[in-house]
Amino acid sequence: MMVVAGAGAGAAVAYVRGDLDANLSANLERSSKAVNRAVEALQFAKVSENKDALQAIFVARNAADKKIEIRLETAGDSLTKIKIRVGVFGDEALSLAILDKVKAAL
């Protein structure tokens, strides 16, 4: 298990068994829009987006045809949990790059 500490209070980022887990300081709607902007900025091909009032699941593919799954889950009025998985085994560097793009888009 590897834990990477982020900057700021409550900004802990954990990378465990191929999944990157973090919290976003925004509600689900704002977080979903940020994910869409990040996917577009990174030029990933968006495969699907499924969303309801409590969660959203985005599936995209990069140029190397790796599946990228981004899951959002409501954790409060202005807090959303994000989980990023790249490929079968995960890719920590790419997951962190995606998280950075999502945070920049908020």
Phi and psi in radians as a Rosetta constraint file:
Dihedral C 1 N 2 CA 2 C 2 CIRCULARHARMONIC -2.151 0.35
Dihedral N 2 CA 2 C 2 N 3 CIRCULARHARMONIC 2.316 0.35
Dihedral C 2 N 3 CA 3 C 3 CIRCULARHARMONIC -2.086 0.35
Dihedral N 3 CA 3 C 3 N 4 CIRCULARHARMONIC 2.234 0.35
Dihedral C 3 N 4 CA 4 C 4 CIRCULARHARMONIC -1.943 0.35
Dihedral N 4 CA 4 C 4 N 5 CIRCULARHARMONIC 2.148 0.35
Dihedral C 4 N 5 CA 5 C 5 CIRCULARHARMONIC -1.497 0.35
Dihedral N 5 CA 5 C 5 N 6 CIRCULARHARMONIC 2.310 0.35
Dihedral C 5 N 6 CA 6 C 6 CIRCULARHARMONIC -1.634 0.35
Dihedral N 6 CA 6 C 6 N 7 CIRCULARHARMONIC 3.018 0.35
Dihedral C 6 N 7 CA 7 C 7 CIRCULARHARMONIC -1.476 0.35
Dihedral N 7 CA 7 C 7 N 8 CIRCULARHARMONIC 2.546 0.35
Dihedral C 7 N 8 CA 8 C 8 CIRCULARHARMONIC 1.605 0.35
Dihedral N 8 CA 8 C 8 N 9 CIRCULARHARMONIC 2.833 0.35
Dihedral C 8 N 9 CA 9 C 9 CIRCULARHARMONIC -1.222 0.35
Dihedral N 9 CA 9 C 9 N 10 CIRCULARHARMONIC 2.345 0.35
Dihedral C 9 N 10 CA 10 C 10 CIRCULARHARMONIC 1.212 0.35
Dihedral N 10 CA 10 C 10 N 11 CIRCULARHARMONIC 0.279 0.35
Dihedral C 10 N 11 CA 11 C 11 CIRCULARHARMONIC -1.753 0.35
Dihedral N 11 CA 11 C 11 N 12 CIRCULARHARMONIC 0.510 0.35
Dihedral C 11 N 12 CA 12 C 12 CIRCULARHARMONIC -1.134 0.35
Dihedral N 12 CA 12 C 12 N 13 CIRCULARHARMONIC 2.418 0.35
Dihedral C 12 N 13 CA 13 C 13 CIRCULARHARMONIC -2.141 0.35
Dihedral N 13 CA 13 C 13 N 14 CIRCULARHARMONIC 2.260 0.35
Dihedral C 13 N 14 CA 14 C 14 CIRCULARHARMONIC -2.096 0.35
Dihedral N 14 CA 14 C 14 N 15 CIRCULARHARMONIC 2.344 0.35
Dihedral C 14 N 15 CA 15 C 15 CIRCULARHARMONIC -2.022 0.35
Dihedral N 15 CA 15 C 15 N 16 CIRCULARHARMONIC 1.866 0.35
Dihedral C 15 N 16 CA 16 C 16 CIRCULARHARMONIC -2.285 0.35
Dihedral N 16 CA 16 C 16 N 17 CIRCULARHARMONIC 2.168 0.35
Dihedral C 16 N 17 CA 17 C 17 CIRCULARHARMONIC 0.878 0.35
Dihedral N 17 CA 17 C 17 N 18 CIRCULARHARMONIC 0.703 0.35
Dihedral C 17 N 18 CA 18 C 18 CIRCULARHARMONIC 1.591 0.35
Dihedral N 18 CA 18 C 18 N 19 CIRCULARHARMONIC -0.140 0.35
Dihedral C 18 N 19 CA 19 C 19 CIRCULARHARMONIC -1.850 0.35
Dihedral N 19 CA 19 C 19 N 20 CIRCULARHARMONIC 2.334 0.35
Dihedral C 19 N 20 CA 20 C 20 CIRCULARHARMONIC -1.734 0.35
Dihedral N 20 CA 20 C 20 N 21 CIRCULARHARMONIC 2.126 0.35
Dihedral C 20 N 21 CA 21 C 21 CIRCULARHARMONIC -2.006 0.35
Dihedral N 21 CA 21 C 21 N 22 CIRCULARHARMONIC 2.351 0.35
Dihedral C 21 N 22 CA 22 C 22 CIRCULARHARMONIC -2.711 0.35
Dihedral N 22 CA 22 C 22 N 23 CIRCULARHARMONIC 3.052 0.35
Dihedral C 22 N 23 CA 23 C 23 CIRCULARHARMONIC -2.069 0.35
Dihedral N 23 CA 23 C 23 N 24 CIRCULARHARMONIC 2.514 0.35
Dihedral C 23 N 24 CA 24 C 24 CIRCULARHARMONIC -1.946 0.35
Dihedral N 24 CA 24 C 24 N 25 CIRCULARHARMONIC 2.407 0.35
Dihedral C 24 N 25 CA 25 C 25 CIRCULARHARMONIC -1.512 0.35
Dihedral N 25 CA 25 C 25 N 26 CIRCULARHARMONIC 1.090 0.35
Dihedral C 25 N 26 CA 26 C 26 CIRCULARHARMONIC -2.796 0.35
Dihedral N 26 CA 26 C 26 N 27 CIRCULARHARMONIC 2.783 0.35
Dihedral C 26 N 27 CA 27 C 27 CIRCULARHARMONIC -1.319 0.35
Dihedral N 27 CA 27 C 27 N 28 CIRCULARHARMONIC 3.045 0.35
Dihedral C 27 N 28 CA 28 C 28 CIRCULARHARMONIC -1.060 0.35
Dihedral N 28 CA 28 C 28 N 29 CIRCULARHARMONIC -0.718 0.35
Dihedral C 28 N 29 CA 29 C 29 CIRCULARHARMONIC -1.097 0.35
Dihedral N 29 CA 29 C 29 N 30 CIRCULARHARMONIC -0.857 0.35
Dihedral C 29 N 30 CA 30 C 30 CIRCULARHARMONIC -1.118 0.35
Dihedral N 30 CA 30 C 30 N 31 CIRCULARHARMONIC -0.693 0.35
Dihedral C 30 N 31 CA 31 C 31 CIRCULARHARMONIC -1.125 0.35
Dihedral N 31 CA 31 C 31 N 32 CIRCULARHARMONIC -0.703 0.35
Dihedral C 31 N 32 CA 32 C 32 CIRCULARHARMONIC -1.090 0.35
Dihedral N 32 CA 32 C 32 N 33 CIRCULARHARMONIC -0.761 0.35
Dihedral C 32 N 33 CA 33 C 33 CIRCULARHARMONIC -1.115 0.35
Dihedral N 33 CA 33 C 33 N 34 CIRCULARHARMONIC -0.670 0.35
Dihedral C 33 N 34 CA 34 C 34 CIRCULARHARMONIC -1.137 0.35
Dihedral N 34 CA 34 C 34 N 35 CIRCULARHARMONIC -0.683 0.35
Dihedral C 34 N 35 CA 35 C 35 CIRCULARHARMONIC -1.100 0.35
Dihedral N 35 CA 35 C 35 N 36 CIRCULARHARMONIC -0.777 0.35
Dihedral C 35 N 36 CA 36 C 36 CIRCULARHARMONIC -1.058 0.35
Dihedral N 36 CA 36 C 36 N 37 CIRCULARHARMONIC -0.736 0.35
Dihedral C 36 N 37 CA 37 C 37 CIRCULARHARMONIC -1.144 0.35
Dihedral N 37 CA 37 C 37 N 38 CIRCULARHARMONIC -0.692 0.35
Dihedral C 37 N 38 CA 38 C 38 CIRCULARHARMONIC -1.147 0.35
Dihedral N 38 CA 38 C 38 N 39 CIRCULARHARMONIC -0.761 0.35
Dihedral C 38 N 39 CA 39 C 39 CIRCULARHARMONIC -1.065 0.35
Dihedral N 39 CA 39 C 39 N 40 CIRCULARHARMONIC -0.731 0.35
Dihedral C 39 N 40 CA 40 C 40 CIRCULARHARMONIC -1.167 0.35
Dihedral N 40 CA 40 C 40 N 41 CIRCULARHARMONIC -0.774 0.35
Dihedral C 40 N 41 CA 41 C 41 CIRCULARHARMONIC -1.102 0.35
Dihedral N 41 CA 41 C 41 N 42 CIRCULARHARMONIC -0.618 0.35
Dihedral C 41 N 42 CA 42 C 42 CIRCULARHARMONIC -1.465 0.35
Dihedral N 42 CA 42 C 42 N 43 CIRCULARHARMONIC -0.038 0.35
Dihedral C 42 N 43 CA 43 C 43 CIRCULARHARMONIC 1.040 0.35
Dihedral N 43 CA 43 C 43 N 44 CIRCULARHARMONIC 0.638 0.35
Dihedral C 43 N 44 CA 44 C 44 CIRCULARHARMONIC -1.420 0.35
Dihedral N 44 CA 44 C 44 N 45 CIRCULARHARMONIC 2.659 0.35
Dihedral C 44 N 45 CA 45 C 45 CIRCULARHARMONIC -1.527 0.35
Dihedral N 45 CA 45 C 45 N 46 CIRCULARHARMONIC 2.001 0.35
Dihedral C 45 N 46 CA 46 C 46 CIRCULARHARMONIC -1.347 0.35
Dihedral N 46 CA 46 C 46 N 47 CIRCULARHARMONIC 2.182 0.35
Dihedral C 46 N 47 CA 47 C 47 CIRCULARHARMONIC -1.596 0.35
Dihedral N 47 CA 47 C 47 N 48 CIRCULARHARMONIC -0.799 0.35
Dihedral C 47 N 48 CA 48 C 48 CIRCULARHARMONIC -2.748 0.35
Dihedral N 48 CA 48 C 48 N 49 CIRCULARHARMONIC 2.809 0.35
Dihedral C 48 N 49 CA 49 C 49 CIRCULARHARMONIC -2.540 0.35
Dihedral N 49 CA 49 C 49 N 50 CIRCULARHARMONIC 2.092 0.35
Dihedral C 49 N 50 CA 50 C 50 CIRCULARHARMONIC -2.138 0.35
Dihedral N 50 CA 50 C 50 N 51 CIRCULARHARMONIC 2.273 0.35
Dihedral C 50 N 51 CA 51 C 51 CIRCULARHARMONIC -2.535 0.35
Dihedral N 51 CA 51 C 51 N 52 CIRCULARHARMONIC 2.490 0.35
Dihedral C 51 N 52 CA 52 C 52 CIRCULARHARMONIC -2.349 0.35
Dihedral N 52 CA 52 C 52 N 53 CIRCULARHARMONIC -2.856 0.35
Dihedral C 52 N 53 CA 53 C 53 CIRCULARHARMONIC -1.260 0.35
Dihedral N 53 CA 53 C 53 N 54 CIRCULARHARMONIC -0.326 0.35
Dihedral C 53 N 54 CA 54 C 54 CIRCULARHARMONIC -1.970 0.35
Dihedral N 54 CA 54 C 54 N 55 CIRCULARHARMONIC -0.371 0.35
Dihedral C 54 N 55 CA 55 C 55 CIRCULARHARMONIC -2.666 0.35
Dihedral N 55 CA 55 C 55 N 56 CIRCULARHARMONIC 2.846 0.35
Dihedral C 55 N 56 CA 56 C 56 CIRCULARHARMONIC -2.503 0.35
Dihedral N 56 CA 56 C 56 N 57 CIRCULARHARMONIC 2.479 0.35
Dihedral C 56 N 57 CA 57 C 57 CIRCULARHARMONIC -2.251 0.35
Dihedral N 57 CA 57 C 57 N 58 CIRCULARHARMONIC 2.144 0.35
Dihedral C 57 N 58 CA 58 C 58 CIRCULARHARMONIC -1.986 0.35
Dihedral N 58 CA 58 C 58 N 59 CIRCULARHARMONIC 2.374 0.35
Dihedral C 58 N 59 CA 59 C 59 CIRCULARHARMONIC -2.170 0.35
Dihedral N 59 CA 59 C 59 N 60 CIRCULARHARMONIC 2.269 0.35
Dihedral C 59 N 60 CA 60 C 60 CIRCULARHARMONIC -2.446 0.35
Dihedral N 60 CA 60 C 60 N 61 CIRCULARHARMONIC 2.966 0.35
Dihedral C 60 N 61 CA 61 C 61 CIRCULARHARMONIC -2.321 0.35
Dihedral N 61 CA 61 C 61 N 62 CIRCULARHARMONIC 2.501 0.35
Dihedral C 61 N 62 CA 62 C 62 CIRCULARHARMONIC -1.646 0.35
Dihedral N 62 CA 62 C 62 N 63 CIRCULARHARMONIC -3.076 0.35
Dihedral C 62 N 63 CA 63 C 63 CIRCULARHARMONIC -1.079 0.35
Dihedral N 63 CA 63 C 63 N 64 CIRCULARHARMONIC -0.497 0.35
Dihedral C 63 N 64 CA 64 C 64 CIRCULARHARMONIC -1.466 0.35
Dihedral N 64 CA 64 C 64 N 65 CIRCULARHARMONIC 0.135 0.35
Dihedral C 64 N 65 CA 65 C 65 CIRCULARHARMONIC 1.124 0.35
Dihedral N 65 CA 65 C 65 N 66 CIRCULARHARMONIC 0.470 0.35
Dihedral C 65 N 66 CA 66 C 66 CIRCULARHARMONIC -1.442 0.35
Dihedral N 66 CA 66 C 66 N 67 CIRCULARHARMONIC 2.368 0.35
Dihedral C 66 N 67 CA 67 C 67 CIRCULARHARMONIC -1.292 0.35
Dihedral N 67 CA 67 C 67 N 68 CIRCULARHARMONIC 2.312 0.35
Dihedral C 67 N 68 CA 68 C 68 CIRCULARHARMONIC -2.114 0.35
Dihedral N 68 CA 68 C 68 N 69 CIRCULARHARMONIC 2.104 0.35
Dihedral C 68 N 69 CA 69 C 69 CIRCULARHARMONIC -2.016 0.35
Dihedral N 69 CA 69 C 69 N 70 CIRCULARHARMONIC 2.210 0.35
Dihedral C 69 N 70 CA 70 C 70 CIRCULARHARMONIC -2.100 0.35
Dihedral N 70 CA 70 C 70 N 71 CIRCULARHARMONIC 2.096 0.35
Dihedral C 70 N 71 CA 71 C 71 CIRCULARHARMONIC -1.969 0.35
Dihedral N 71 CA 71 C 71 N 72 CIRCULARHARMONIC 2.321 0.35
Dihedral C 71 N 72 CA 72 C 72 CIRCULARHARMONIC -2.038 0.35
Dihedral N 72 CA 72 C 72 N 73 CIRCULARHARMONIC 2.479 0.35
Dihedral C 72 N 73 CA 73 C 73 CIRCULARHARMONIC -2.478 0.35
Dihedral N 73 CA 73 C 73 N 74 CIRCULARHARMONIC 2.300 0.35
Dihedral C 73 N 74 CA 74 C 74 CIRCULARHARMONIC -1.093 0.35
Dihedral N 74 CA 74 C 74 N 75 CIRCULARHARMONIC 2.322 0.35
Dihedral C 74 N 75 CA 75 C 75 CIRCULARHARMONIC -2.236 0.35
Dihedral N 75 CA 75 C 75 N 76 CIRCULARHARMONIC 0.168 0.35
Dihedral C 75 N 76 CA 76 C 76 CIRCULARHARMONIC 2.731 0.35
Dihedral N 76 CA 76 C 76 N 77 CIRCULARHARMONIC 3.139 0.35
Dihedral C 76 N 77 CA 77 C 77 CIRCULARHARMONIC -1.048 0.35
Dihedral N 77 CA 77 C 77 N 78 CIRCULARHARMONIC -0.685 0.35
Dihedral C 77 N 78 CA 78 C 78 CIRCULARHARMONIC -2.312 0.35
Dihedral N 78 CA 78 C 78 N 79 CIRCULARHARMONIC 0.677 0.35
Dihedral C 78 N 79 CA 79 C 79 CIRCULARHARMONIC -2.477 0.35
Dihedral N 79 CA 79 C 79 N 80 CIRCULARHARMONIC 2.277 0.35
Dihedral C 79 N 80 CA 80 C 80 CIRCULARHARMONIC -2.276 0.35
Dihedral N 80 CA 80 C 80 N 81 CIRCULARHARMONIC 2.320 0.35
Dihedral C 80 N 81 CA 81 C 81 CIRCULARHARMONIC -1.456 0.35
Dihedral N 81 CA 81 C 81 N 82 CIRCULARHARMONIC 2.403 0.35
Dihedral C 81 N 82 CA 82 C 82 CIRCULARHARMONIC -2.147 0.35
Dihedral N 82 CA 82 C 82 N 83 CIRCULARHARMONIC 2.400 0.35
Dihedral C 82 N 83 CA 83 C 83 CIRCULARHARMONIC -2.266 0.35
Dihedral N 83 CA 83 C 83 N 84 CIRCULARHARMONIC 2.217 0.35
Dihedral C 83 N 84 CA 84 C 84 CIRCULARHARMONIC -2.098 0.35
Dihedral N 84 CA 84 C 84 N 85 CIRCULARHARMONIC 2.298 0.35
Dihedral C 84 N 85 CA 85 C 85 CIRCULARHARMONIC -2.289 0.35
Dihedral N 85 CA 85 C 85 N 86 CIRCULARHARMONIC 2.216 0.35
Dihedral C 85 N 86 CA 86 C 86 CIRCULARHARMONIC -1.982 0.35
Dihedral N 86 CA 86 C 86 N 87 CIRCULARHARMONIC 2.103 0.35
Dihedral C 86 N 87 CA 87 C 87 CIRCULARHARMONIC 1.142 0.35
Dihedral N 87 CA 87 C 87 N 88 CIRCULARHARMONIC -2.884 0.35
Dihedral C 87 N 88 CA 88 C 88 CIRCULARHARMONIC -1.344 0.35
Dihedral N 88 CA 88 C 88 N 89 CIRCULARHARMONIC -0.720 0.35
Dihedral C 88 N 89 CA 89 C 89 CIRCULARHARMONIC -1.787 0.35
Dihedral N 89 CA 89 C 89 N 90 CIRCULARHARMONIC -0.122 0.35
Dihedral C 89 N 90 CA 90 C 90 CIRCULARHARMONIC 1.579 0.35
Dihedral N 90 CA 90 C 90 N 91 CIRCULARHARMONIC 2.789 0.35
Dihedral C 90 N 91 CA 91 C 91 CIRCULARHARMONIC -2.578 0.35
Dihedral N 91 CA 91 C 91 N 92 CIRCULARHARMONIC 1.751 0.35
Dihedral C 91 N 92 CA 92 C 92 CIRCULARHARMONIC -1.068 0.35
Dihedral N 92 CA 92 C 92 N 93 CIRCULARHARMONIC -0.778 0.35
Dihedral C 92 N 93 CA 93 C 93 CIRCULARHARMONIC -1.090 0.35
Dihedral N 93 CA 93 C 93 N 94 CIRCULARHARMONIC -0.794 0.35
Dihedral C 93 N 94 CA 94 C 94 CIRCULARHARMONIC -1.186 0.35
Dihedral N 94 CA 94 C 94 N 95 CIRCULARHARMONIC -0.683 0.35
Dihedral C 94 N 95 CA 95 C 95 CIRCULARHARMONIC -1.056 0.35
Dihedral N 95 CA 95 C 95 N 96 CIRCULARHARMONIC -0.757 0.35
Dihedral C 95 N 96 CA 96 C 96 CIRCULARHARMONIC -1.147 0.35
Dihedral N 96 CA 96 C 96 N 97 CIRCULARHARMONIC -0.652 0.35
Dihedral C 96 N 97 CA 97 C 97 CIRCULARHARMONIC -1.123 0.35
Dihedral N 97 CA 97 C 97 N 98 CIRCULARHARMONIC -0.699 0.35
Dihedral C 97 N 98 CA 98 C 98 CIRCULARHARMONIC -1.146 0.35
Dihedral N 98 CA 98 C 98 N 99 CIRCULARHARMONIC -0.793 0.35
Dihedral C 98 N 99 CA 99 C 99 CIRCULARHARMONIC -1.028 0.35
Dihedral N 99 CA 99 C 99 N 100 CIRCULARHARMONIC -0.755 0.35
Dihedral C 99 N 100 CA 100 C 100 CIRCULARHARMONIC -1.044 0.35
Dihedral N 100 CA 100 C 100 N 101 CIRCULARHARMONIC -0.726 0.35
Dihedral C 100 N 101 CA 101 C 101 CIRCULARHARMONIC -1.153 0.35
Dihedral N 101 CA 101 C 101 N 102 CIRCULARHARMONIC -0.715 0.35
Dihedral C 101 N 102 CA 102 C 102 CIRCULARHARMONIC -1.100 0.35
Dihedral N 102 CA 102 C 102 N 103 CIRCULARHARMONIC -0.821 0.35
Dihedral C 102 N 103 CA 103 C 103 CIRCULARHARMONIC -1.094 0.35
Dihedral N 103 CA 103 C 103 N 104 CIRCULARHARMONIC -0.676 0.35
Dihedral C 103 N 104 CA 104 C 104 CIRCULARHARMONIC -1.157 0.35
Dihedral N 104 CA 104 C 104 N 105 CIRCULARHARMONIC -0.488 0.35
Dihedral C 104 N 105 CA 105 C 105 CIRCULARHARMONIC -1.460 0.35
Dihedral N 105 CA 105 C 105 N 106 CIRCULARHARMONIC -0.143 0.35
